Amino acid sequence: MDFLEDIEEFNTAMDNAYDFITGKVTLESLVIDLAAEKGKNFILPFDPEKETGREPDTLDFLIEHFESLEEYEKCSVLLRIKKKSA
């Protein structure tokens, strides 16, 4: 795997996490969709068997990522979730 593929995989993990945390997709649908794409791995930046993705550290990590991409609407949504979870 080269550097650009690593970046793409990282961004995919972050997008998957955002969609999962905001309820746009279920864990089951993520697994099914990625299994349909042969060679793709199920990617999230946290272990969904042990975490919900709504832990403060995970949310901070996601907010920082989307902030660096200037995706401020996603940051706003994640901040609202973080405040509700606190």
Backbone hydrogen bonds, N-H to C=O, Kabsch-Sander energy under -0.5 kcal/mol:
donor,donor_aa,acceptor,acceptor_aa,energy
6,D,2,D,-2.2
7,I,3,F,-2.3
8,E,4,L,-2.3
9,E,5,E,-2.5
10,F,6,D,-2.4
11,N,7,I,-2.7
12,T,8,E,-2.3
13,A,9,E,-2.3
14,M,10,F,-2.1
15,D,11,N,-2.5
16,N,12,T,-2.9
17,A,13,A,-2.3
18,Y,14,M,-2.4
19,D,15,D,-2.6
20,F,16,N,-2.5
21,I,17,A,-3.1
22,T,18,Y,-2.3
23,G,20,F,-1.0
24,K,19,D,-2.0
25,V,19,D,-1.4
30,L,26,T,-2.1
31,V,27,L,-2.3
32,I,28,E,-2.6
33,D,29,S,-2.8
34,L,30,L,-2.4
35,A,31,V,-2.1
36,A,32,I,-1.7
37,E,33,D,-0.9
38,K,36,A,-1.2
40,K,37,E,-2.1
43,I,41,N,-0.7
50,K,47,D,-1.7
51,E,47,D,-2.3
59,L,55,E,-2.6
60,D,56,P,-2.7
61,F,57,D,-2.1
62,L,58,T,-2.4
63,I,59,L,-2.9
64,E,60,D,-2.5
65,H,61,F,-1.9
66,F,62,L,-2.7
67,E,63,I,-2.4
68,S,64,E,-1.9
69,L,65,H,-1.0
70,E,67,E,-1.5
71,E,66,F,-3.1
72,Y,70,E,-1.1
75,C,71,E,-1.6
76,S,72,Y,-2.4
77,V,73,E,-2.1
78,L,74,K,-2.5
79,L,75,C,-2.5
80,R,76,S,-2.0
81,I,77,V,-2.1
82,K,78,L,-2.4
83,K,79,L,-2.3
84,K,80,R,-2.1
85,S,81,I,-2.1
86,A,82,K,-1.0
